[in-house]
Each structure stands twice: as structure tokens, then as C-alpha cells.
Amino acid sequence: MIPLLRKNVATVLSAGFTLVGVAALQFGFIVTKVAQAMSYPTCGGATYNPSTEACCNGSIYNMSTEACCGNMAVYTVATQACCGSSFYNLSTEACCVGSTRGPQVYNKNASTCCVSCGEVFPKTGSGGSSGGSSTSGGTSGS
């Protein structure tokens, strides 16, 4: 009975569940495992593994494929990037870091960024508009 209990406890703990009050005094290993399970951080009410995951505004994300933008939204690093508190599509958009307005997302085919002044301007003859509206579904912090 004892080896079976130990195996089941280890399975429960490795799955990220917190074990409370099960024969803690009889089995020293349980106390150690409970302390380890309880030390994992929580995000949005769920426990996560900080060696592979992180928390962004209540959402757990995989650090190898995703990142947090401005502590507001999770984005996919292979196809998106962060600009201030907005994320954008790397293939069609870019980020212009401005001194007066702050970072702005812009359509890189229709607009250009003045690096020295940090403003977005329409490209000559493109008919595009300036400004930082994102078509990627990014979240704006303003």
C-alpha cells in the first residue's frame, strides 16, 4: 500500500497540483514535494512552471515561442514583435520610437519612420496615411 501511495502522490505533484494534508507526518518526502508544488507562482489563478512559462496580465504563456508586450498582451515571437504596449505583424508593420508620441506601430509599405524625430509619415506617392493603427490585432495601451 505504501509504494502505491508514494507513486500516486508523485504523479499528482508532478502534474502541478498542490497536495494538502495527506500523511505529511508519516512520509517525509510528501512534505518536501508539497513545499515544492506550493512554491510555483500563479497567474490568473493557475499555477505555472517558471522555467518554461511566464505570466502576462493573467495569461500563462510558453517562453520559447511567445512573449509579453508591455505586460498587457501575449504575442508569437516568430511572426510578431512588441512596440510599446502594442504588438504588430513583422511582415507588414514596423515600430517607430518617437520622442513626442512614444512608440507607434505603422504599415511599413505605406508609411515611413523619421528616425531622428520619431514620427510616422506617409511614403511619397503611396496614398497611405500616417499614424500607428495596427492591422495585426495588437492591443494598444492608450
N, CA, C and O atoms as CSV, one atom per row, in Angstrom:
chain,resi,resn,atom,element,x,y,z
A,1,MET,N,N,0.826,-1.197,0.000
A,1,MET,CA,C,0.000,0.000,0.000
A,1,MET,C,C,0.864,1.251,0.000
A,1,MET,O,O,0.533,2.208,-0.700
A,2,ILE,N,N,1.953,1.285,0.751
A,2,ILE,CA,C,2.786,2.478,0.846
A,2,ILE,C,C,3.458,2.798,-0.485
A,2,ILE,O,O,3.411,3.961,-0.887
A,3,PRO,N,N,4.086,1.851,-1.211
A,3,PRO,CA,C,4.679,2.208,-2.510
A,3,PRO,C,C,3.650,2.757,-3.497
A,3,PRO,O,O,3.954,3.681,-4.252
A,4,LEU,N,N,2.436,2.201,-3.501
A,4,LEU,CA,C,1.394,2.679,-4.393
A,4,LEU,C,C,1.012,4.116,-4.040
A,4,LEU,O,O,0.827,4.940,-4.935
A,5,LEU,N,N,0.892,4.423,-2.757
A,5,LEU,CA,C,0.560,5.773,-2.299
A,5,LEU,C,C,1.655,6.746,-2.732
A,5,LEU,O,O,1.361,7.841,-3.210
A,6,ARG,N,N,2.911,6.349,-2.565
A,6,ARG,CA,C,4.024,7.224,-2.958
A,6,ARG,C,C,3.997,7.512,-4.453
A,6,ARG,O,O,4.218,8.651,-4.864
A,7,LYS,N,N,3.729,6.495,-5.276
A,7,LYS,CA,C,3.684,6.685,-6.720
A,7,LYS,C,C,2.546,7.626,-7.108
A,7,LYS,O,O,2.739,8.513,-7.940
A,8,ASN,N,N,1.363,7.446,-6.515
A,8,ASN,CA,C,0.220,8.302,-6.834
A,8,ASN,C,C,0.454,9.742,-6.389
A,8,ASN,O,O,0.063,10.672,-7.096
A,9,VAL,N,N,1.080,9.943,-5.238
A,9,VAL,CA,C,1.380,11.278,-4.751
A,9,VAL,C,C,2.365,11.964,-5.681
A,9,VAL,O,O,2.199,13.142,-5.999
A,10,ALA,N,N,3.388,11.242,-6.121
A,10,ALA,CA,C,4.370,11.818,-7.031
A,10,ALA,C,C,3.719,12.203,-8.359
A,10,ALA,O,O,4.056,13.236,-8.936
A,11,THR,N,N,2.794,11.382,-8.845
A,11,THR,CA,C,2.092,11.686,-10.087
A,11,THR,C,C,1.253,12.940,-9.947
A,11,THR,O,O,1.275,13.800,-10.828
A,12,VAL,N,N,0.521,13.057,-8.864
A,12,VAL,CA,C,-0.313,14.231,-8.611
A,12,VAL,C,C,0.548,15.480,-8.521
A,12,VAL,O,O,0.200,16.510,-9.097
A,13,LEU,N,N,1.660,15.407,-7.812
A,13,LEU,CA,C,2.512,16.575,-7.624
A,13,LEU,C,C,3.203,16.980,-8.918
A,13,LEU,O,O,3.349,18.173,-9.187
A,14,SER,N,N,3.631,16.019,-9.723
A,14,SER,CA,C,4.301,16.362,-10.968
A,14,SER,C,C,3.331,16.983,-11.962
A,14,SER,O,O,3.762,17.669,-12.888
A,15,ALA,N,N,2.044,16.763,-11.793
A,15,ALA,CA,C,1.043,17.367,-12.663
A,15,ALA,C,C,0.741,18.805,-12.269
A,15,ALA,O,O,-0.044,19.474,-12.940
A,16,GLY,N,N,1.346,19.288,-11.201
A,16,GLY,CA,C,1.169,20.678,-10.810
A,16,GLY,C,C,0.101,20.904,-9.756
A,16,GLY,O,O,-0.206,22.050,-9.428
A,17,PHE,N,N,-0.470,19.840,-9.219
A,17,PHE,CA,C,-1.477,20.000,-8.190
A,17,PHE,C,C,-0.831,20.145,-6.826
A,17,PHE,O,O,0.253,19.613,-6.586
A,18,THR,N,N,-1.486,20.855,-5.943
A,18,THR,CA,C,-0.983,21.013,-4.586
A,18,THR,C,C,-1.649,19.979,-3.698
A,18,THR,O,O,-2.875,19.874,-3.662
A,19,LEU,N,N,-0.846,19.226,-2.990
A,19,LEU,CA,C,-1.338,18.190,-2.095
A,19,LEU,C,C,-1.408,18.760,-0.696
A,19,LEU,O,O,-0.435,19.335,-0.209
A,20,VAL,N,N,-2.535,18.607,-0.051
A,20,VAL,CA,C,-2.688,19.165,1.285
A,20,VAL,C,C,-3.104,18.062,2.256
A,20,VAL,O,O,-4.085,17.354,2.024
A,21,GLY,N,N,-2.360,17.926,3.328
A,21,GLY,CA,C,-2.732,17.094,4.467
A,21,GLY,C,C,-2.799,15.605,4.253
A,21,GLY,O,O,-3.578,14.961,4.956
A,22,VAL,N,N,-2.065,15.001,3.359
A,22,VAL,CA,C,-2.096,13.555,3.175
A,22,VAL,C,C,-0.864,12.944,3.816
A,22,VAL,O,O,0.228,12.997,3.251
A,23,ALA,N,N,-1.031,12.388,4.949
A,23,ALA,CA,C,0.023,11.650,5.645
A,23,ALA,C,C,1.345,12.401,5.680
A,23,ALA,O,O,2.404,11.788,5.547
A,24,ALA,N,N,1.302,13.720,5.856
A,24,ALA,CA,C,2.512,14.540,5.827
A,24,ALA,C,C,3.493,14.156,6.926
A,24,ALA,O,O,4.702,14.253,6.720
A,25,LEU,N,N,3.020,13.730,8.064
A,25,LEU,CA,C,3.916,13.367,9.148
A,25,LEU,C,C,4.507,11.978,8.973
A,25,LEU,O,O,5.599,11.702,9.470
A,26,GLN,N,N,3.801,11.107,8.274
A,26,GLN,CA,C,4.292,9.751,8.099
A,26,GLN,C,C,5.316,9.637,6.980
A,26,GLN,O,O,6.207,8.790,7.045
A,27,PHE,N,N,5.205,10.463,5.970
A,27,PHE,CA,C,6.088,10.354,4.825
A,27,PHE,C,C,6.808,11.676,4.615
A,27,PHE,O,O,6.203,12.643,4.153
A,28,GLY,N,N,8.086,11.729,4.946
A,28,GLY,CA,C,8.871,12.950,4.824
A,28,GLY,C,C,8.961,13.481,3.412
A,28,GLY,O,O,9.024,14.692,3.203
A,29,PHE,N,N,8.967,12.578,2.432
A,29,PHE,CA,C,9.071,13.023,1.047
A,29,PHE,C,C,7.843,13.823,0.630
A,29,PHE,O,O,7.949,14.708,-0.220
A,30,ILE,N,N,6.686,13.532,1.207
A,30,ILE,CA,C,5.463,14.260,0.859
A,30,ILE,C,C,5.597,15.723,1.265
A,30,ILE,O,O,5.217,16.615,0.507
A,31,VAL,N,N,6.127,15.971,2.442
A,31,VAL,CA,C,6.294,17.340,2.918
A,31,VAL,C,C,7.193,18.113,1.964
A,31,VAL,O,O,6.902,19.264,1.640
A,32,THR,N,N,8.274,17.500,1.512
A,32,THR,CA,C,9.184,18.144,0.575
A,32,THR,C,C,8.484,18.435,-0.744
A,32,THR,O,O,8.593,19.543,-1.268
A,33,LYS,N,N,7.775,17.468,-1.281
A,33,LYS,CA,C,7.084,17.635,-2.555
A,33,LYS,C,C,5.980,18.685,-2.450
A,33,LYS,O,O,5.789,19.461,-3.387
A,34,VAL,N,N,5.253,18.729,-1.341
A,34,VAL,CA,C,4.204,19.727,-1.151
A,34,VAL,C,C,4.817,21.117,-1.135
A,34,VAL,O,O,4.272,22.036,-1.746
A,35,ALA,N,N,5.929,21.286,-0.453
A,35,ALA,CA,C,6.594,22.585,-0.396
A,35,ALA,C,C,7.042,23.009,-1.790
A,35,ALA,O,O,6.930,24.187,-2.132
A,36,GLN,N,N,7.546,22.086,-2.602
A,36,GLN,CA,C,7.967,22.415,-3.957
A,36,GLN,C,C,6.765,22.794,-4.822
A,36,GLN,O,O,6.829,23.759,-5.584
A,37,ALA,N,N,5.678,22.044,-4.707
A,37,ALA,CA,C,4.490,22.326,-5.505
A,37,ALA,C,C,3.889,23.671,-5.122
A,37,ALA,O,O,3.395,24.393,-5.988
A,38,MET,N,N,3.921,24.015,-3.859
A,38,MET,CA,C,3.324,25.262,-3.404
A,38,MET,C,C,4.211,26.463,-3.732
A,38,MET,O,O,3.741,27.599,-3.666
A,39,SER,N,N,5.474,26.244,-4.080
A,39,SER,CA,C,6.354,27.361,-4.359
A,39,SER,C,C,6.246,27.857,-5.794
A,39,SER,O,O,6.798,28.912,-6.109
A,40,TYR,N,N,5.555,27.138,-6.676
A,40,TYR,CA,C,5.362,27.614,-8.047
A,40,TYR,C,C,4.468,28.849,-8.034
A,40,TYR,O,O,3.515,28.916,-7.257
A,41,PRO,N,N,4.764,29.815,-8.879
A,41,PRO,CA,C,3.929,31.027,-8.924
A,41,PRO,C,C,2.586,30.751,-9.594
A,41,PRO,O,O,2.415,29.743,-10.278
A,42,THR,N,N,1.653,31.648,-9.390
A,42,THR,CA,C,0.346,31.529,-10.021
A,42,THR,C,C,0.115,32.727,-10.940
A,42,THR,O,O,0.702,33.796,-10.775
A,43,CYS,N,N,-0.749,32.503,-11.898
A,43,CYS,CA,C,-1.088,33.535,-12.879
A,43,CYS,C,C,-2.554,33.360,-13.238
A,43,CYS,O,O,-2.940,32.310,-13.753
A,44,GLY,N,N,-3.358,34.342,-12.982
A,44,GLY,CA,C,-4.777,34.224,-13.286
A,44,GLY,C,C,-5.431,33.069,-12.569
A,44,GLY,O,O,-6.398,32.492,-13.065
A,45,GLY,N,N,-4.910,32.723,-11.397
A,45,GLY,CA,C,-5.468,31.634,-10.606
A,45,GLY,C,C,-4.917,30.257,-10.926
A,45,GLY,O,O,-5.303,29.282,-10.282
A,46,ALA,N,N,-4.025,30.149,-11.905
A,46,ALA,CA,C,-3.446,28.852,-12.271
A,46,ALA,C,C,-1.950,28.843,-11.962
A,46,ALA,O,O,-1.276,29.866,-12.078
A,47,THR,N,N,-1.442,27.683,-11.569
A,47,THR,CA,C,-0.021,27.517,-11.276
A,47,THR,C,C,0.732,27.265,-12.574
A,47,THR,O,O,0.235,26.567,-13.457
A,48,TYR,N,N,1.932,27.834,-12.693
A,48,TYR,CA,C,2.734,27.598,-13.893
A,48,TYR,C,C,4.179,27.310,-13.531
A,48,TYR,O,O,4.629,27.619,-12.427
A,49,ASN,N,N,4.903,26.715,-14.471
A,49,ASN,CA,C,6.299,26.338,-14.286
A,49,ASN,C,C,7.186,27.497,-14.764
A,49,ASN,O,O,7.269,27.733,-15.970
A,50,PRO,N,N,7.843,28.218,-13.866
A,50,PRO,CA,C,8.623,29.397,-14.263
A,50,PRO,C,C,9.875,29.090,-15.089
A,50,PRO,O,O,10.502,30.009,-15.615
A,51,SER,N,N,10.242,27.833,-15.208
A,51,SER,CA,C,11.401,27.519,-16.038
A,51,SER,C,C,11.048,27.487,-17.533
A,51,SER,O,O,11.931,27.627,-18.379
A,52,THR,N,N,9.770,27.305,-17.856
A,52,THR,CA,C,9.356,27.262,-19.263
A,52,THR,C,C,8.210,28.212,-19.585
A,52,THR,O,O,7.938,28.489,-20.753
A,53,GLU,N,N,7.540,28.709,-18.555
A,53,GLU,CA,C,6.363,29.550,-18.754
A,53,GLU,C,C,6.505,30.865,-17.984
A,53,GLU,O,O,7.324,30.982,-17.072
A,54,ALA,N,N,5.699,31.840,-18.365
A,54,ALA,CA,C,5.672,33.115,-17.656
A,54,ALA,C,C,4.237,33.631,-17.643
A,54,ALA,O,O,3.353,33.067,-18.287
A,55,CYS,N,N,4.025,34.712,-16.897
A,55,CYS,CA,C,2.697,35.285,-16.743
A,55,CYS,C,C,2.652,36.673,-17.368
A,55,CYS,O,O,3.567,37.476,-17.191
A,56,CYS,N,N,1.587,36.941,-18.094
A,56,CYS,CA,C,1.386,38.253,-18.708
A,56,CYS,C,C,-0.066,38.667,-18.517
A,56,CYS,O,O,-0.964,38.131,-19.166
A,57,ASN,N,N,-0.285,39.610,-17.636
A,57,ASN,CA,C,-1.624,40.154,-17.412
A,57,ASN,C,C,-2.678,39.052,-17.184
A,57,ASN,O,O,-3.785,39.122,-17.717
A,58,GLY,N,N,-2.322,38.057,-16.400
A,58,GLY,CA,C,-3.248,36.975,-16.072
A,58,GLY,C,C,-3.265,35.811,-17.036
A,58,GLY,O,O,-4.044,34.875,-16.855
A,59,SER,N,N,-2.415,35.845,-18.068
A,59,SER,CA,C,-2.342,34.742,-19.037
A,59,SER,C,C,-0.983,34.067,-18.952
A,59,SER,O,O,0.047,34.740,-18.911
A,60,ILE,N,N,-0.978,32.739,-18.925
A,60,ILE,CA,C,0.261,31.966,-18.914
A,60,ILE,C,C,0.683,31.739,-20.360
A,60,ILE,O,O,-0.138,31.390,-21.209
A,61,TYR,N,N,1.984,31.942,-20.637
A,61,TYR,CA,C,2.477,31.713,-21.996
A,61,TYR,C,C,3.786,30.942,-21.973
A,61,TYR,O,O,4.503,30.932,-20.972
A,62,ASN,N,N,4.087,30.293,-23.099
A,62,ASN,CA,C,5.291,29.498,-23.279
A,62,ASN,C,C,6.427,30.432,-23.695
A,62,ASN,O,O,6.353,31.047,-24.759
A,63,MET,N,N,7.467,30.548,-22.884
A,63,MET,CA,C,8.552,31.486,-23.134
A,63,MET,C,C,9.386,31.143,-24.363
A,63,MET,O,O,10.089,32.016,-24.873
A,64,SER,N,N,9.338,29.922,-24.854
A,64,SER,CA,C,10.142,29.575,-26.032
A,64,SER,C,C,9.507,30.045,-27.336
A,64,SER,O,O,10.207,30.180,-28.339
A,65,THR,N,N,8.200,30.296,-27.347
A,65,THR,CA,C,7.525,30.694,-28.582
A,65,THR,C,C,6.748,32.000,-28.478
A,65,THR,O,O,6.335,32.564,-29.491
A,66,GLU,N,N,6.551,32.481,-27.251
A,66,GLU,CA,C,5.735,33.673,-27.046
A,66,GLU,C,C,6.441,34.650,-26.116
A,66,GLU,O,O,7.416,34.297,-25.452
A,67,ALA,N,N,5.941,35.879,-26.076
A,67,ALA,CA,C,6.472,36.893,-25.173
A,67,ALA,C,C,5.338,37.807,-24.743
A,67,ALA,O,O,4.243,37.773,-25.304
A,68,CYS,N,N,5.622,38.627,-23.733
A,68,CYS,CA,C,4.635,39.551,-23.194
A,68,CYS,C,C,4.970,40.956,-23.676
A,68,CYS,O,O,6.122,41.383,-23.607
A,69,CYS,N,N,3.983,41.657,-24.154
A,69,CYS,CA,C,4.175,43.013,-24.672
A,69,CYS,C,C,3.592,44.028,-23.692
A,69,CYS,O,O,2.377,44.095,-23.503
A,70,GLY,N,N,4.459,44.810,-23.077
A,70,GLY,CA,C,4.010,45.856,-22.168
A,70,GLY,C,C,3.207,45.352,-20.987
A,70,GLY,O,O,2.387,46.090,-20.439
A,71,ASN,N,N,3.425,44.107,-20.583
A,71,ASN,CA,C,2.674,43.447,-19.522
A,71,ASN,C,C,1.171,43.499,-19.772
A,71,ASN,O,O,0.373,43.535,-18.835
A,72,MET,N,N,0.795,43.502,-21.052
A,72,MET,CA,C,-0.619,43.594,-21.392
A,72,MET,C,C,-1.109,42.462,-22.282
A,72,MET,O,O,-2.227,41.981,-22.097
A,73,ALA,N,N,-0.299,42.023,-23.247
A,73,ALA,CA,C,-0.757,41.040,-24.222
A,73,ALA,C,C,0.359,40.078,-24.602
A,73,ALA,O,O,1.535,40.441,-24.606
A,74,VAL,N,N,-0.025,38.849,-24.920
A,74,VAL,CA,C,0.916,37.816,-25.346
A,74,VAL,C,C,0.952,37.800,-26.874
A,74,VAL,O,O,-0.085,37.868,-27.534
A,75,TYR,N,N,2.173,37.710,-27.427
A,75,TYR,CA,C,2.319,37.631,-28.873
A,75,TYR,C,C,3.278,36.509,-29.239
A,75,TYR,O,O,4.060,36.056,-28.403
A,76,THR,N,N,3.217,36.059,-30.498
A,76,THR,CA,C,4.064,34.991,-31.024
A,76,THR,C,C,5.337,35.607,-31.586
A,76,THR,O,O,5.269,36.401,-32.524
A,77,VAL,N,N,6.495,35.258,-31.036
A,77,VAL,CA,C,7.762,35.895,-31.406
A,77,VAL,C,C,8.215,35.585,-32.832
A,77,VAL,O,O,8.990,36.359,-33.394
A,78,ALA,N,N,7.777,34.517,-33.423
A,78,ALA,CA,C,8.192,34.173,-34.784
A,78,ALA,C,C,7.579,35.098,-35.831
A,78,ALA,O,O,8.180,35.324,-36.882
A,79,THR,N,N,6.392,35.635,-35.559
A,79,THR,CA,C,5.692,36.443,-36.560
A,79,THR,C,C,5.323,37.842,-36.085
A,79,THR,O,O,4.874,38.666,-36.881
A,80,GLN,N,N,5.506,38.117,-34.798
A,80,GLN,CA,C,5.106,39.403,-34.243
A,80,GLN,C,C,6.211,39.989,-33.379
A,80,GLN,O,O,7.141,39.287,-32.983
A,81,ALA,N,N,6.102,41.285,-33.088
A,81,ALA,CA,C,7.042,41.960,-32.198
A,81,ALA,C,C,6.274,42.973,-31.362
A,81,ALA,O,O,5.108,43.265,-31.629
A,82,CYS,N,N,6.942,43.498,-30.351
A,82,CYS,CA,C,6.309,44.430,-29.427
A,82,CYS,C,C,6.774,45.855,-29.717
A,82,CYS,O,O,7.942,46.095,-30.024
A,83,CYS,N,N,5.841,46.788,-29.614
A,83,CYS,CA,C,6.120,48.211,-29.825
A,83,CYS,C,C,5.395,48.968,-28.718
A,83,CYS,O,O,4.196,49.227,-28.821
A,84,GLY,N,N,6.113,49.317,-27.671
A,84,GLY,CA,C,5.463,49.953,-26.521
A,84,GLY,C,C,4.562,48.952,-25.831
A,84,GLY,O,O,5.044,47.991,-25.233
A,85,SER,N,N,3.247,49.168,-25.907
A,85,SER,CA,C,2.301,48.220,-25.320
A,85,SER,C,C,1.419,47.579,-26.392
A,85,SER,O,O,0.370,47.017,-26.077
A,86,SER,N,N,1.839,47.661,-27.654
A,86,SER,CA,C,1.127,47.034,-28.773
A,86,SER,C,C,2.038,46.011,-29.440
A,86,SER,O,O,3.259,46.171,-29.452
A,87,PHE,N,N,1.446,44.968,-29.989
A,87,PHE,CA,C,2.245,44.047,-30.784
A,87,PHE,C,C,1.823,44.185,-32.235
A,87,PHE,O,O,0.706,44.612,-32.531
A,88,TYR,N,N,2.729,43.819,-33.143
A,88,TYR,CA,C,2.460,44.014,-34.560
A,88,TYR,C,C,3.006,42.871,-35.388
A,88,TYR,O,O,3.826,42.079,-34.923
A,89,ASN,N,N,2.531,42.799,-36.639
A,89,ASN,CA,C,2.907,41.766,-37.590
A,89,ASN,C,C,4.235,42.161,-38.240
A,89,ASN,O,O,4.321,43.207,-38.883
A,90,LEU,N,N,5.263,41.338,-38.078
A,90,LEU,CA,C,6.593,41.650,-38.604
A,90,LEU,C,C,6.644,41.762,-40.132
A,90,LEU,O,O,7.479,42.500,-40.654
A,91,SER,N,N,5.800,41.070,-40.845
A,91,SER,CA,C,5.873,41.090,-42.301
A,91,SER,C,C,5.294,42.364,-42.910
A,91,SER,O,O,5.722,42.763,-43.993
A,92,THR,N,N,4.343,43.011,-42.257
A,92,THR,CA,C,3.696,44.186,-42.855
A,92,THR,C,C,3.839,45.466,-42.044
A,92,THR,O,O,3.549,46.550,-42.550
A,93,GLU,N,N,4.275,45.361,-40.811
A,93,GLU,CA,C,4.307,46.534,-39.944
A,93,GLU,C,C,5.678,46.721,-39.296
A,93,GLU,O,O,6.520,45.823,-39.323
A,94,ALA,N,N,5.882,47.884,-38.724
A,94,ALA,CA,C,7.123,48.187,-38.018
A,94,ALA,C,C,6.802,49.098,-36.841
A,94,ALA,O,O,5.668,49.549,-36.681
A,95,CYS,N,N,7.811,49.363,-36.021
A,95,CYS,CA,C,7.652,50.200,-34.842
A,95,CYS,C,C,8.506,51.447,-35.000
A,95,CYS,O,O,9.685,51.370,-35.344
A,96,CYS,N,N,7.900,52.586,-34.747
A,96,CYS,CA,C,8.615,53.857,-34.803
A,96,CYS,C,C,8.668,54.403,-33.379
A,96,CYS,O,O,7.634,54.695,-32.778
A,97,VAL,N,N,9.866,54.537,-32.853
A,97,VAL,CA,C,10.019,55.033,-31.480
A,97,VAL,C,C,10.143,56.545,-31.542
A,97,VAL,O,O,11.145,57.083,-32.012
A,98,GLY,N,N,9.113,57.216,-31.064
A,98,GLY,CA,C,9.082,58.672,-31.123
A,98,GLY,C,C,9.331,59.323,-29.787
A,98,GLY,O,O,8.993,58.779,-28.735
A,99,SER,N,N,9.927,60.496,-29.842
A,99,SER,CA,C,10.215,61.216,-28.608
A,99,SER,C,C,8.982,61.940,-28.091
A,99,SER,O,O,8.865,62.158,-26.886
A,100,THR,N,N,8.051,62.322,-28.979
A,100,THR,CA,C,6.888,63.074,-28.534
A,100,THR,C,C,5.668,62.199,-28.294
A,100,THR,O,O,4.928,62.423,-27.336
A,101,ARG,N,N,5.449,61.214,-29.141
A,101,ARG,CA,C,4.251,60.375,-29.036
A,101,ARG,C,C,4.508,59.022,-28.389
A,101,ARG,O,O,3.564,58.343,-27.987
A,102,GLY,N,N,5.732,58.631,-28.286
A,102,GLY,CA,C,6.028,57.291,-27.820
A,102,GLY,C,C,6.008,56.333,-28.992
A,102,GLY,O,O,5.787,56.762,-30.124
A,103,PRO,N,N,6.232,55.047,-28.758
A,103,PRO,CA,C,6.293,54.068,-29.851
A,103,PRO,C,C,4.980,53.984,-30.621
A,103,PRO,O,O,3.901,54.008,-30.029
A,104,GLN,N,N,5.080,53.884,-31.949
A,104,GLN,CA,C,3.904,53.782,-32.806
A,104,GLN,C,C,4.079,52.625,-33.782
A,104,GLN,O,O,5.157,52.440,-34.347
A,105,VAL,N,N,3.019,51.849,-33.978
A,105,VAL,CA,C,3.016,50.798,-34.993
A,105,VAL,C,C,2.525,51.431,-36.294
A,105,VAL,O,O,1.550,52.183,-36.298
A,106,TYR,N,N,3.211,51.120,-37.399
A,106,TYR,CA,C,2.792,51.664,-38.680
A,106,TYR,C,C,2.963,50.628,-39.783
A,106,TYR,O,O,3.740,49.682,-39.652
A,107,ASN,N,N,2.213,50.824,-40.887
A,107,ASN,CA,C,2.304,49.959,-42.061
A,107,ASN,C,C,3.566,50.353,-42.809
A,107,ASN,O,O,3.655,51.467,-43.325
A,108,LYS,N,N,4.538,49.457,-42.876
A,108,LYS,CA,C,5.823,49.814,-43.475
A,108,LYS,C,C,5.772,49.927,-44.994
A,108,LYS,O,O,6.705,50.468,-45.589
A,109,ASN,N,N,4.724,49.441,-45.639
A,109,ASN,CA,C,4.575,49.607,-47.081
A,109,ASN,C,C,3.987,50.976,-47.426
A,109,ASN,O,O,4.256,51.504,-48.505
A,110,ALA,N,N,3.192,51.555,-46.530
A,110,ALA,CA,C,2.523,52.820,-46.813
A,110,ALA,C,C,3.160,54.007,-46.103
A,110,ALA,O,O,2.957,55.149,-46.515
A,111,SER,N,N,3.914,53.764,-45.061
A,111,SER,CA,C,4.471,54.859,-44.263
A,111,SER,C,C,5.942,54.622,-43.976
A,111,SER,O,O,6.480,53.543,-44.223
A,112,THR,N,N,6.574,55.654,-43.450
A,112,THR,CA,C,7.982,55.561,-43.066
A,112,THR,C,C,8.167,56.255,-41.719
A,112,THR,O,O,7.369,57.105,-41.324
A,113,CYS,N,N,9.220,55.879,-41.035
A,113,CYS,CA,C,9.508,56.455,-39.725
A,113,CYS,C,C,10.698,57.395,-39.849
A,113,CYS,O,O,11.737,57.028,-40.398
A,114,CYS,N,N,10.541,58.591,-39.343
A,114,CYS,CA,C,11.647,59.538,-39.257
A,114,CYS,C,C,12.431,59.172,-37.999
A,114,CYS,O,O,11.987,59.437,-36.882
A,115,VAL,N,N,13.596,58.563,-38.189
A,115,VAL,CA,C,14.386,58.068,-37.059
A,115,VAL,C,C,14.813,59.194,-36.135
A,115,VAL,O,O,14.793,59.033,-34.915
A,116,SER,N,N,15.197,60.332,-36.697
A,116,SER,CA,C,15.686,61.435,-35.856
A,116,SER,C,C,14.573,62.125,-35.074
A,116,SER,O,O,14.808,62.620,-33.971
A,117,CYS,N,N,13.345,62.163,-35.641
A,117,CYS,CA,C,12.264,62.851,-34.924
A,117,CYS,C,C,11.257,61.894,-34.310
A,117,CYS,O,O,10.466,62.291,-33.454
A,118,GLY,N,N,11.276,60.639,-34.736
A,118,GLY,CA,C,10.380,59.645,-34.157
A,118,GLY,C,C,8.934,59.775,-34.580
A,118,GLY,O,O,8.037,59.369,-33.840
A,119,GLU,N,N,8.687,60.331,-35.750
A,119,GLU,CA,C,7.322,60.480,-36.255
A,119,GLU,C,C,7.110,59.599,-37.482
A,119,GLU,O,O,8.061,59.272,-38.192
A,120,VAL,N,N,5.847,59.212,-37.729
A,120,VAL,CA,C,5.487,58.393,-38.880
A,120,VAL,C,C,4.899,59.308,-39.955
A,120,VAL,O,O,4.029,60.130,-39.668
A,121,PHE,N,N,5.379,59.162,-41.199
A,121,PHE,CA,C,4.897,59.955,-42.332
A,121,PHE,C,C,4.522,59.027,-43.466
A,121,PHE,O,O,5.115,57.960,-43.624
A,122,PRO,N,N,3.516,59.438,-44.277
A,122,PRO,CA,C,3.183,58.611,-45.448
A,122,PRO,C,C,4.323,58.635,-46.454
A,122,PRO,O,O,5.004,59.648,-46.618
A,123,LYS,N,N,4.520,57.505,-47.125
A,123,LYS,CA,C,5.517,57.458,-48.185
A,123,LYS,C,C,5.010,58.279,-49.367
A,123,LYS,O,O,3.813,58.283,-49.652
A,124,THR,N,N,5.890,58.955,-50.035
A,124,THR,CA,C,5.515,59.781,-51.179
A,124,THR,C,C,4.886,58.918,-52.261
A,124,THR,O,O,5.457,57.916,-52.691
A,125,GLY,N,N,3.687,59.334,-52.697
A,125,GLY,CA,C,3.001,58.626,-53.767
A,125,GLY,C,C,2.333,57.342,-53.350
A,125,GLY,O,O,1.774,56.649,-54.199
A,126,SER,N,N,2.366,56.985,-52.049
A,126,SER,CA,C,1.766,55.716,-51.622
A,126,SER,C,C,0.288,55.849,-51.350
A,126,SER,O,O,-0.450,54.865,-51.408
A,127,GLY,N,N,-0.162,57.088,-51.046
A,127,GLY,CA,C,-1.565,57.274,-50.703
A,127,GLY,C,C,-1.909,56.735,-49.342
A,127,GLY,O,O,-3.073,56.773,-48.943
A,128,GLY,N,N,-0.921,56.227,-48.608
A,128,GLY,CA,C,-1.164,55.706,-47.268
A,128,GLY,C,C,-1.303,56.828,-46.279
A,128,GLY,O,O,-0.955,57.973,-46.568
A,129,SER,N,N,-1.801,56.508,-45.137
A,129,SER,CA,C,-1.951,57.526,-44.104
A,129,SER,C,C,-0.943,57.303,-43.011
A,129,SER,O,O,-0.505,56.181,-42.760
A,130,SER,N,N,-0.583,58.391,-42.364
A,130,SER,CA,C,0.342,58.245,-41.241
A,130,SER,C,C,-0.432,57.821,-40.018
A,130,SER,O,O,-1.663,57.788,-40.029
A,131,GLY,N,N,0.260,57.510,-39.005
A,131,GLY,CA,C,-0.385,57.089,-37.762
A,131,GLY,C,C,-0.046,55.657,-37.486
A,131,GLY,O,O,0.527,54.956,-38.319
A,132,GLY,N,N,-0.407,55.238,-36.312
A,132,GLY,CA,C,0.038,53.934,-35.887
A,132,GLY,C,C,-1.045,52.921,-35.716
A,132,GLY,O,O,-1.003,52.159,-34.749
A,133,SER,N,N,-2.033,52.859,-36.607
A,133,SER,CA,C,-3.051,51.850,-36.389
A,133,SER,C,C,-2.528,50.513,-36.840
A,133,SER,O,O,-1.986,50.378,-37.937
A,134,SER,N,N,-2.692,49.534,-35.995
A,134,SER,CA,C,-2.166,48.205,-36.257
A,134,SER,C,C,-3.245,47.354,-36.892
A,134,SER,O,O,-4.394,47.365,-36.450
A,135,THR,N,N,-2.881,46.621,-37.925
A,135,THR,CA,C,-3.819,45.706,-38.556
A,135,THR,C,C,-3.643,44.294,-38.045
A,135,THR,O,O,-4.323,43.382,-38.515
A,136,SER,N,N,-2.743,44.090,-37.090
A,136,SER,CA,C,-2.437,42.741,-36.623
A,136,SER,C,C,-3.309,42.296,-35.479
A,136,SER,O,O,-3.245,41.136,-35.073
A,137,GLY,N,N,-4.116,43.180,-34.951
A,137,GLY,CA,C,-4.920,42.799,-33.791
A,137,GLY,C,C,-4.179,43.054,-32.509
A,137,GLY,O,O,-4.578,42.544,-31.462
A,138,GLY,N,N,-3.131,43.812,-32.550
A,138,GLY,CA,C,-2.377,44.137,-31.337
A,138,GLY,C,C,-3.187,44.983,-30.402
A,138,GLY,O,O,-4.177,45.595,-30.804
A,139,THR,N,N,-2.779,45.025,-29.163
A,139,THR,CA,C,-3.503,45.777,-28.158
A,139,THR,C,C,-2.801,47.070,-27.860
A,139,THR,O,O,-1.590,47.078,-27.639
A,140,SER,N,N,-3.500,48.123,-27.848
A,140,SER,CA,C,-2.892,49.415,-27.583
A,140,SER,C,C,-3.059,49.773,-26.129
A,140,SER,O,O,-4.102,49.509,-25.531
A,141,GLY,N,N,-2.044,50.367,-25.564
A,141,GLY,CA,C,-2.090,50.754,-24.157
A,141,GLY,C,C,-2.662,52.141,-23.967
A,141,GLY,O,O,-2.823,52.567,-22.824
A,142,SER,N,N,-2.981,52.877,-25.036
A,142,SER,CA,C,-3.527,54.222,-24.857
A,142,SER,C,C,-4.960,54.320,-25.255
A,142,SER,O,O,-5.556,55.393,-25.159
